[in-house]
Structure formats: structure tokens, C-alpha cells
Amino acid sequence: MRGELLTVLGIVLILVGFLLVFIGTMMSALSGESEVEGGGVIMIGPIPIIFGTQRGATLAMVLAIVLMVLWFLLALVSRMK
């Protein structure tokens, strides 16, 4: 029962994410604003691969550091059990 709820919740969150990206793209296209910045992180275990524009890459780097710390903390906690 709980697993089914989490599966449905995950699918809904993915669909909401796609909808937000679509709405943001449409709003940007309709406003005539042509300058777009962005960035991203690909995490391979605790190691981040960061890409993007200056501002986007800086934000992605900060988020990658947070993810790395969380990964190490979760690994440490799981070994204590």
C-alpha cells in the first residue's frame, strides 16, 4: 500500500516538473526574453560533473556540495547500523 503511494507520488512529481519546465519555456518565449542561463549537475556516486553558464554553474556547484555532504552523511549513518 505505501509503496504504491510512493510510486504514484513520484510519477506526479515528475509530471509536475515537466509541466513547470514547459510553462517556463512558454513564458520566456512569449515575453521575447532571449537571454537564458542555466546549469546542471550529474552525480556519479559522490563525484559531481557540473556544467552550465557562469551563474547556473555556480548554483549547481553549491547544490552539488550539499548533495555530496548528504551522501557522505547517509553513508556514515548506514554503516553505523
BELZINOR-V759094 format. One record per residue. RES is the residue in three letters. BURIAL is I if it has 16 or more other ideal C-beta (glycine too) atoms within 10 Angstrom, else O. Layout:
res=RES burial=BURIAL
res=RES burial=BURIAL
This chain:
res=MET burial=O
res=ARG burial=O
res=GLY burial=O
res=GLU burial=O
res=LEU burial=O
res=LEU burial=O
res=THR burial=O
res=VAL burial=O
res=LEU burial=O
res=GLY burial=O
res=ILE burial=O
res=VAL burial=O
res=LEU burial=O
res=ILE burial=O
res=LEU burial=O
res=VAL burial=O
res=GLY burial=O
res=PHE burial=O
res=LEU burial=O
res=LEU burial=O
res=VAL burial=O
res=PHE burial=O
res=ILE burial=O
res=GLY burial=O
res=THR burial=O
res=MET burial=O
res=MET burial=O
res=SER burial=O
res=ALA burial=O
res=LEU burial=O
res=SER burial=O
res=GLY burial=O
res=GLU burial=O
res=SER burial=O
res=GLU burial=O
res=VAL burial=O
res=GLU burial=O
res=GLY burial=O
res=GLY burial=I
res=GLY burial=O
res=VAL burial=I
res=ILE burial=O
res=MET burial=O
res=ILE burial=O
res=GLY burial=O
res=PRO burial=O
res=ILE burial=O
res=PRO burial=I
res=ILE burial=O
res=ILE burial=I
res=PHE burial=O
res=GLY burial=I
res=THR burial=O
res=GLN burial=O
res=ARG burial=O
res=GLY burial=I
res=ALA burial=I
res=THR burial=O
res=LEU burial=I
res=ALA burial=I
res=MET burial=O
res=VAL burial=O
res=LEU burial=I
res=ALA burial=I
res=ILE burial=O
res=VAL burial=O
res=LEU burial=O
res=MET burial=I
res=VAL burial=O
res=LEU burial=O
res=TRP burial=O
res=PHE burial=O
res=LEU burial=O
res=LEU burial=O
res=ALA burial=O
res=LEU burial=O
res=VAL burial=O
res=SER burial=O
res=ARG burial=O
res=MET burial=O
res=LYS burial=O
